[in-house]
Structures are given as structure tokens and as C-alpha cells.
């Protein structure tokens, strides 16, 4: 790299911070759920709910504190990430409150609000303490070890609704696998950033597919085996698909070879077929997916998937209106796995599409941050975190609409689940840190008066291997 003194250095490119845009969007992100909360009260009791002001104030304070934290520590962060998280979280609280009205013996909204506040607290802690995301590379193997422990712990606890994904200690319950997915994303990003060239350019070629050496391919096979073991021991199809899908997506991004997508789909299909044929709980879900109306034909009433499909059909294009649906007939999973059925019935296809667009925008902003980052670890981590959200939405939405077999995962931000909402807020915080690094102006010309010219053969990052 060579440096020359410029006679008249051009002004530095200063990207707008857009914190004012973020604040304006946060106002709307708070008002929309508050209006939905009021609409539910008017629809059910012809009066404004007593807690509307407190709910709005609480959500507004959380959003404001999070915004001030971003303004202080990550002034160049993407201005859409935080408002989308607040809006989705607020809508989830509205849907859960609406379903609480049908189950007066089991109110979940107050607990979910506490978990949401805890999630925002973790968001603030990550943004304040993680000043440079690259330090996470130092803890890659500690992360994968912790993730394996978290995935293994539920095996030793009783199953809930047929799946062993919960840890219950006294009155406290949480899903360790929710936190494991972030730790795995950190490990995958570190491993693939270090071995991307070996995965892409070394090994034996079989027709159009080039397989890397056994030393490099070993972790790929190990991840596949772990995902199948999770599926077998915990009877959790969703978590298995998420973990393996996350690795395949990041592997494709790291190498740019479409053959890995084919290999990943083949391995996932083989594992799902074998376990779906042998494991009774998974097999029953596959059978319900193939024929969701079998219980009706047999005279045993409607199953959960059938009720979900009826709810979507009843909603039509514009929906029945908040508080005026019957999705509670889905029974025990209406607030968790099937909360999208409530959104589809009461907001209709247009409202459901708007929710999906919010998720799509959240994922797209994560990918945009990845494209703007220069180091491989940062790019892969941003892609992995965004892919976690995308995979969850696909797996859950596909399950409740009958596109794929039903899983037991929680819809990000919307569904009841403390572990899920805390994890999702941590993901948004990490994306905030990554997008801040991507959009932050680099101190070159304007600050020093020196124009840096990079030689054609030099890599972008001096510490990065050339392809």
C-alpha cells in the first residue's frame, strides 16, 4: 500500500446517521400495537382496555431506551432494524392478549411483556458492550461447546407435547436451543471464514461436484450427524431443520458453490425420511401433514392443522377484525405454534402479507449489512443471523399452512415464548452492531489529508488470504 499527500483532499463521504428516521419509525411502531390493543378491547367489551395507557407507556419507554442506546453506541446502524423488532414484538403482545381473553385461567401476555423487557435489556447490553464484533471470533470453539451443551440438556427433562425441547426448573421454563442457534452462527462464521478457500478449491472432483478433503469435510458431516441426533433424541423436527439449514446457507455463501445446496438438501431429506419413518412422534406429524382432515373423516373432530387451515380460510382477504376470530379453537398451541392462524383470521391475507413483509425487510437489511462488510467473518455472521430469522419464519409459516410438516418452533417476536423473544432481541442487537460497522465512514482522506491507494494485487484486508 502506498500513500501520497493530496494538494486538495476531497471531503470525506459522510453517510447520514438517520437516527431521526429511526425515532420517527419507532413512534409508529409503538402506536400501531397500542391501537390494536384498543381495538381488541372495543371489539370484545365495547370499551377501551384499562391497561392501554400503561401498555403504550411501557412499550414506548423500552423503545426509547433502546433508541438512545443505539444513538450513543451505534450511530451509523441501520435505522429500520430496531423499529421492525419493536413493531413485531408489540403485535405479538396484542395477539397474545387477544387470546388471553378466551383463556381467563391462563394469562400469558403479562409474562410475555416481562420477557420482552428482558429481551430489550439484553439488546441494550449487547449494543453497549460489544464495540467490535470481531472479538467473537476468539470464542468460536467455546461457543460450539456451549451450544452442544444447551442442545443436550433438554434430553434429561420430561417431554412437553411429545418433544424434549424444554428445561423446567420449578416455575421457570425455557428452551436452551433458542440460545444455541446464535452460538452456532458464531462458530460457523469463524470456521467457514478460515476454511472457505479449502472448501471451495481443494479436494477431489466427482463430475461437476468438487468435494474437499476429509479434514475439511469432517465438520460438515459432524454437523449433519448432530442435527439428526437432535431430531432423534428430542423429537424436534424444527430445530434440526434450522441448525442444518443454517450451516448449508452459510457454507454456500462462504464458497459460492451451488453443489453444497444440493448436498445439503440430499442429506436433510435422507435424515428426515429415516427419522420420520422410525420415530413415532415425528411420523405422526408427517401423517397429519399428508392428510390434515383425517380426524374429521374418522369422526374424531378437528385436529390442530385442520383448525389452522379453517382459520386462514375464515379470514379471507381483509380478516374478521382483531378480537372477532375463533382461532382459540386450535387449543393449547394457539398462542405459540399457531399464532399466525390468529393473524391470518383476524387481519386477513393483507395483514398476514404485511407481517411477512416485515420479516422479509428485517432479513434483507441483515443481508445488506453483510454485503457492506469487508471481512469474511462479519459477512458470514450477518448472513447467518439473518438466515436464522428467515428459516424460522419459513419453517413455522410452512407448518401452520400445510406446506411442510408441522414443527414446534416459535414465530420470531410474535409467539408466546420467553427464550424466543430474548434470543430474537439479541439477534437484532448483533445486526445493529454489524450494520453500524458496515455503514460507519472509514477515517481516511478527510481526517488525514492522505489518499490511500491500494495496489491491484493487495487484498482488501491485509490479514485476509487472497482467493
N, C-alpha and C positions, 0 to 999 in steps of 0.2 A: 504494500500500500504506500502511495506517495502523497505528499501534502504540499500545496503551493499557496502562497499568500495572494489573496484576491485584492485587486485595486479597489473595486467597489462591490463588496459582497452583497448578493441579493438578500432580501428579507427572508427570515425563516418562515416556513409554512406552519401556521398556527391553526390547527383544527379546532373548531368550536367545541367547547366542553358540553354544551347542551344540557346543563343541569336545570335550567329554567324549563326546558321542554319536558324533562323528566318530572319536575314538580307539577306542571300542568296536567300531565297524563295521570299522575298519582291522584290528583283531585277527582278526575273521572273514575279512576279505578276504585276509589273509596265510595263515591256517590252511587255507582251502579249497584253494588251489593246492598247498600243501605235502602235504596228504592225497592230492590227485590224483596228485602226483609219486610218492608212496609206493605208491599203488595200481597205477600203471603198472609199477613195479619188481616188485611182488609178482605181478602177472599175467604178466609176461614171464620173470622169473628166480626166482620164489618167494623173493625176499629184498628187504629194504629197500635202495634205491639208496645207494651210498656218499656221494653228494653231497647227500642230502636235508637234512642239518643245515645245510650251507653255503648251499644254495639258500634255505632258510627264513630263515636269518640275513640273507642278502643282501637278500632281498625285504623283510624286516622293517625293516632299517636304512633302506632307501630310503623306505619308507612313513613311518617315524618322523621322519626328517629333513624330509620334505615336510610332515608334520603340524605339526611345530614351526615351520616357516616360515609356514604358514597361521595358526597361533595367534598368531604375532608380528605379521604384516603385514596379515592379513585376518581378524580375529577374528569378524566377523559373516557370513563366507561360508557358502554352502550346505553343510551337513555331509555331503551324500551324494555330491558330485561327486568328491572325492578317493578315497573307498573304492571307488566304481564303477570308476574308472580303474585302481586297483591290482588289483582282482579280475579285470577283463578282461585286463589285461596278464599277470597271473600265470597265468590259464588258457591264454593264448596260448603262454606258455613251456612249459607242461605238454604241450600238443598238439604243439608243435614237437619237444620232447624225445621224445615217444612215437613220432613219425615218424622221428626220427633213428635209432632202434633198427632200423629197416628199411633205412636207408641208412648203414651204418658208414663209408663212404668220404666222406660229406658231412654233417658235424655242423653244424647251424645254430643250435642252442639256445645254446651259449656266446656266439656273436656277437650273437644277439638279446638276450641278457642285458646285454651291454655297451651296445648301442644303447638298451635300456630305461633303464639307469643314466644314459646321456647325456640321454635324454628327461626324466627326473626332474630332472637338473641344469638343463635349460632351464626346466622348470616352476618350480624354485626361483628362478632368475634373474628370470623374468617377475614372479612374485609380489613379490619383493624390490624390483625396480627400477621397476615400473610402478605408481606410487602413485595416479595419476589416469589412467584410461583415455582421457579426453578429449584428452590430448596427441597421440593417434594421428591425430586429425583434421588436424594440421599436416602430416603426411607422406602425405596421401592420394595426390597425384599422383606422389610418389616411389615409393609402394607399387605403383601400377599400372604404372609404368615398370619396376620391378624384376620384377614378375610377368610382364610380357611378355617380358623377357629370359630369365627362368627357363623359360618355356614354349617359347621359341625354341631354346635351347641344344641340347636333345636331337636336333634335326633334323640337326645336323652330326656326330652319332655313329652308329655302326652300330646296326641294329635288333636287338632281342632278342625272339625268338619272334614275329616279324612286326610288332612295334610299336616305334616310336622314342620311348621314354619314359625311357630310362636314359642316364646320363652315367657312363662308366667311365674312370677315370684310374689306371693301374697296377692295384693290387689293390683300390682303393676304387671303389664304385659307389653311386649314389644317384639318386633321382627328383626333379628340380627342381620338377616340377608339384605335388608334395605341399606344398611351401612356398608356391607361388604362390597356392593357394586361400585361405590366410589373408590374404595381401596384397590379394587381390581383394575379400575380405569387408570389409576396412577401407576400400578405395576405394568400393565400392558403398554402404556405410553412410554415408560422408561425402557422396557425390554425391546420394543419394536424400534424405538429411535436409535438404539445401539446396534441392532442387528438387521436393519432394513435392507442394507446392501447385500448381506449374505442371504437373506430370504428371497431377494429378487434376482440375483445374478449368479449364485453358486449352486452346485448340486447336479443331479442327473436329469436330463431332458427325456421325457416319455411322450413322443409325438409333440403336441403343442403345449404340454404341461411340463414345466420345469420344477422339479422337486428339490428343495435344499438338502444339505447334508443332515445326517441323523442328529448331530449335535445341536443344530439349529431347529430341526423339525421336532425334536423331542418335546419341548414345551407346548407345541401345538397339539400333539397327541395327548399330553397330560391334561391340558385344559378340557379337551373333549371328554376324557375319562372322568374328570371331576364333575363336569356338567351332567353326565349320565348317572354318576353316583348320587348326586343331589336329587335327580329325578327318581331314582330307585328308593333311596333311604327316606327322603322327606315327602315323596309322592307329590312333588310340586312341579308341574309342567311349566308354569310361567317363569319361575326363577331359572330353571335350566335353559329355556329358550333365550332369556335375557343375557345370561352370562356368556353363552356360546355365541349368540348373535353379536354381542358387543365385541368379542375378540375377532370375529371374522370381519366385521366392518373396519375395525382399526387395522387389521392385517392387510386388507385391501388398500386402505388409504396409505399405509406405510410403503407398500411395494408397487402399487399401481397395476397389479396383475389380476385380471378377472378370473383366472383359474382358481384362485383361492375362494372366490364366491361359490364356484361350482363344488369344490371340495367341501366347503363348509355346509352347504345345503345338503350334500350327499350324506355327510356324517351325521348331521342333525336328523335327517329323515330316517337313517338306519337306527339311531338311538331311540327316537320317538316310536318307531314301529315295534321294535323289540320290547321296549318297556310298556308301551300301550297294549301289547298283546298279553304280557305276563303279569303286570301289576293291576290288581282289581280296581283300585280307585281311579287310576288313570284310564283304564279300559272303560269304566262306566261313563267317564266324561266324553270319551270318544263316541260311545254309543249314543249318548244324549245329543251330541253334535250331529251325528248322522241322521237321527230321527227324533227331533225335539218334541214331536206331538205323539210319541208312542204311548205315554202315560194317559193321554186323553182317550186315545183309541182303545186302550185297555180298561177304561172306566175308573182309573185311579186319580183323576183330577189333573190339574196342570202342573208341569214342572217349572223350575225357575227360568230356563231358557225360553220356554213357550210363553210365560208371562211377560218376559222382557220383549219378545217379538210383538206381542199384543200391545204393549205399552207404546212401542215405536209406531205401530200402525194407528193407534188411537190419537197420537199427537198430530199426525198429518203434516202439513206444511208450516202452520203458524202455532200449533200447540193448543192445549186446553187452557193455558194460563197458570201461573205459579199458584200452587195450593189447590188446584182443581183436578188433579190427576188421581190415578189409583195404582201407582207403581208400588205401593206398600204391599200389595198382594204378592210380590216376589218374596216376601217374608224376611228371613234373618239376614240376607245379604243385600237388602235394598240400599243400605247406607254405605256399603263398601264396594263389593264387586260390581253391583248392578246400578250404581248411582247414575250412570249415563242413561239408564232407562227413564229415570225421573226427568232428566234434562230433555230427552227426546220427546217424552209425552207432554210435558208442560211448556216447553219452549218450541217444540216442533222442529222440523228439518232445518229451518232457517237459524233458529237458536243453536241447534247442535252443530251446524256448519260454522257458526261464529266461534264456538268453543274450539272446534278443531283448527280453525284458522289461528287462534291464539297460540295453540300448541305449535303449529307449523311455523309461526313467526318466531317463537322462542327458540325452536331448533335452528331456524335459518340464521338468527343472529349469532348463535353459537358457532355455526359453520363459517359465518362471515369473520368472526374473530380469528378462527383457525386460519383462514386464507391470509389474513393480515399479519400473522405472527411469522417470525423468521426462523426460529429454532424448531427442530423436529419434535422435541418433547412437548413444547407448548401447542403446536399444531395438533398433534395426536391427542393430547389431553382435552383440548377444546372439542375435537370431533367426538371423542369418547363420551364426554359429559352430555353433549347434545344428543348423541345416539341413545343414551340411556333413556332420556325423555321420549324420543321417537319410538323406540322399541316398546316401552311400556304402553304408550298410547295405542300403538298398533295391536299389541297382544290383547289388551283389555277390550278395546273397541271391537276388535275382530271376534272376541269370545262372546260378548253380550249381543252381538248382531248375528251370530251364527256363521261368521266367515271362517273361523278356525275353532278348534275345541276350547272350551271354557277353561280359564285358569283362575288362580286365586290371588292375583295381584291387585294392588290399589291404584286407581287412576290418580296421576300426579296432581296434588293440591286439592282435587275435588272430593275424593273419597274419604270416609272415616278411617283414621289410622294415624296415630301419633308418630310412629317411626317413619312412615312415608313422608309426612309433611315436613318433618325436621330434615330428612335427607334431601328432599327437593329444595329446601331453602339453602342448604349447604352447596348444592349443585349450582344454584343461581349465584351464590356468592363467589364461587370459583370462576364462573363465567364472567362475573363483574371484574374480577382481578385480571383475568386473561384479556378481556376486551380493553381494559384500561392500558395494559402493556401494549396491545396492538395499535391503539389509536394515539398513544402518547407521542408527541413530537420528539424526534431524536436531536439531542444538542450537538449540532454540527456547525453549519455556516454562520448563522446569525450570532451565536454566542461567542465564537472564537475567531471569526473572520478567516478561517481556513477552510478551503474547499477540498474535501477528501475525494480522491479519485481511486477507484478500486481497479486493480489490474484485471484484465479479462480472465486470467487463469485462476484468480484467487477466489476461494469460496466465500459465500455471504458471511458466514460466521467463521472466524479464524480457528475456532476449536472444533469445527464440523468437518467431517470427512467429505471429500469431493465424490460425487457419484461417478 
